[in-house]
Amino acid sequence: DSSINAIKLSNLYPLLKKTGYTPSVKDIKRYMLQYDTDHNGLIDFSEYLNAVSAQEKINNKKASLLKLMKKKLSKNQFSEILNIFEKFDIDHNSCLTYQEFTKCIKQCQPSLKQDEIFTLMQQMDTDQTGLIELYEFVYYMGRVILQKKKSNGYSSDDDSDDDMLNTSSTTHNITYLNHHMYDMKQLPSLAM
């Protein structure tokens, strides 16, 4: 019986939880739809290997985007983006839920409407998980800062405009970042 060497939907959650990952039911179903390529309700060994390989590629891409932004931004800018993200990541799971993101935006831009916040979140959520992961936030905000530097005549290697992120005032920084998050219509799509 081939089901002996396969993972059922009902077994996937406890298996992933043992690895430290606690996905939602929606995540589990999406995972099964994506990787159960023969649609038999099981993930056999070859499908599992394909899933692991695909996840490794995704993780490498996320790490590459973080490294890219770390290289292009000044140390202070990169650090402050991380600090802002951590401040709003209430449950410390390295991603912002819609509620966390809304709270972040509303603190500094209370006039934004729910549909505008939702649209902004969709722009940032490039992998369409319904969450803004750390790499997405850093990449998006890094692009905002780099675009601002470019429009002010700075090269991407010029650190002289560190005052754009003033580490002495997190509230100011959040306001700055949120202001530019709202103005992102000027940037091209952030498809990765």
C-alpha positions in Angstrom: 0.0 0.0 0.0 1.6 3.3 -1.1 -0.2 5.3 1.6 2.1 3.8 4.2 5.0 5.9 2.7 2.9 9.1 2.4 1.7 12.0 4.5 -2.0 12.5 5.0 -3.5 16.0 5.4 -4.5 15.1 9.0 -0.8 14.2 9.8 0.8 17.2 8.2 0.0 19.7 11.0 1.5 17.7 13.9 4.5 16.8 11.7 5.2 20.5 10.8 4.5 21.6 14.4 7.4 19.3 15.6 9.7 21.3 13.4 8.6 24.5 15.1 6.3 25.7 12.3 2.6 26.1 13.3 0.7 26.8 10.1 -2.9 27.6 9.9 -5.5 25.2 8.5 -5.5 27.4 5.4 -1.7 27.0 5.0 -2.0 23.2 5.4 -4.7 23.0 2.7 -2.7 25.3 0.4 0.4 23.2 1.0 -1.5 20.0 0.1 -3.0 21.6 -3.0 0.4 22.8 -4.1 2.5 19.7 -3.5 0.0 16.8 -3.8 0.5 16.8 -7.5 -1.3 13.5 -8.2 -4.3 14.8 -6.1 -4.7 11.6 -4.1 -4.9 13.4 -0.8 -1.4 12.2 0.2 2.1 13.6 -0.1 4.3 10.7 -1.2 8.0 10.7 -0.9 8.8 12.3 -4.3 6.2 15.0 -3.7 7.7 15.6 -0.3 11.2 16.0 -1.9 9.8 18.4 -4.4 8.2 20.4 -1.6 11.4 20.5 0.4 13.3 21.6 -2.7 10.8 24.3 -3.5 10.9 25.6 0.1 14.7 25.6 0.1 14.6 27.8 -3.1 12.0 30.1 -1.4 14.2 30.4 1.7 17.3 31.1 -0.4 15.4 33.8 -2.2 14.2 35.4 1.1 17.7 35.3 2.4 19.1 36.9 -0.8 16.6 39.7 -0.7 17.5 40.5 3.0 21.2 40.4 2.1 20.6 42.7 -0.9 18.9 45.3 1.3 21.5 45.0 4.0 24.1 45.7 1.4 22.3 48.6 -0.3 21.1 50.4 2.9 23.3 51.9 5.6 23.7 49.9 8.7 21.5 52.4 10.6 18.7 52.2 8.0 18.7 48.5 7.9 18.7 48.2 11.7 15.9 50.7 12.1 13.7 48.9 9.6 14.2 45.7 11.6 13.5 47.5 14.9 10.2 48.9 13.5 9.2 45.5 12.2 9.9 43.9 15.6 8.0 46.6 17.4 4.8 45.7 15.5 5.4 42.0 15.4 3.4 41.5 18.6 3.5 37.7 18.6 7.2 37.6 17.5 6.6 35.2 14.7 8.6 37.2 12.1 5.5 38.2 10.2 2.9 40.8 10.5 -0.8 39.8 10.5 -3.4 42.1 9.0 -4.2 43.3 12.6 -0.6 44.0 13.4 0.0 45.8 10.2 -3.2 47.8 10.6 -2.2 48.9 14.1 1.3 49.9 12.7 -0.2 52.0 10.0 -3.0 53.5 12.1 -0.6 54.7 14.8 1.1 57.0 12.3 -1.4 57.4 9.5 -4.8 57.4 11.2 -6.5 58.9 8.2 -5.9 55.9 6.0 -9.0 53.9 5.2 -9.2 50.1 5.7 -9.3 49.5 1.9 -6.1 51.6 1.5 -4.4 49.6 4.3 -5.5 46.3 2.7 -4.2 47.4 -0.7 -0.9 48.4 0.8 -0.6 45.1 2.6 -1.4 43.2 -0.7 1.4 45.1 -2.4 3.9 44.2 0.4 2.7 40.5 0.6 4.4 39.3 -2.5 4.0 35.6 -1.8 0.2 36.1 -1.1 0.2 34.4 2.3 -1.9 37.1 3.9 1.0 38.0 6.1 3.9 40.4 5.7 7.0 38.4 6.4 10.2 40.1 7.6 11.9 39.8 4.3 8.9 41.4 2.5 8.8 44.3 4.9 12.6 44.9 4.7 12.6 44.6 0.9 9.6 46.9 0.5 10.9 49.5 2.9 14.4 49.2 1.6 13.0 50.0 -1.9 11.2 53.0 -0.4 14.4 54.4 1.1 16.4 53.7 -2.0 13.8 55.4 -4.2 13.9 58.4 -1.9 17.7 58.5 -2.0 17.6 58.3 -5.8 15.0 61.1 -6.0 17.2 63.2 -3.7 20.3 62.7 -5.8 22.1 60.2 -3.6 23.8 57.1 -5.0 22.7 53.8 -3.5 26.2 53.5 -1.9 26.0 56.9 -0.3 25.4 56.7 3.5 25.3 60.4 4.1 21.5 60.5 4.2 21.2 58.4 7.4 19.2 61.1 8.9 16.3 59.8 6.8 16.1 57.2 9.6 16.9 58.9 12.9 17.5 56.2 15.4 16.7 58.5 18.3 13.1 58.7 17.4 11.3 55.5 16.5 7.9 57.3 16.3 9.4 59.7 13.8 10.8 56.8 11.8 7.6 54.9 11.8 5.8 58.0 10.6 8.5 58.5 7.9 8.2 54.9 6.7 4.5 54.8 6.8 4.3 58.1 4.9 6.4 56.6 2.2 4.6 53.2 2.3 1.5 55.2 1.4 3.3 57.0 -1.4 4.5 53.8 -3.0 2.4 54.4 -6.1 5.4 56.0 -7.6 7.4 52.7 -7.5 7.1 50.0 -10.1 5.6 46.7 -9.0 7.7 44.9 -6.4 7.4 41.5 -8.0 10.3 39.4 -7.0 
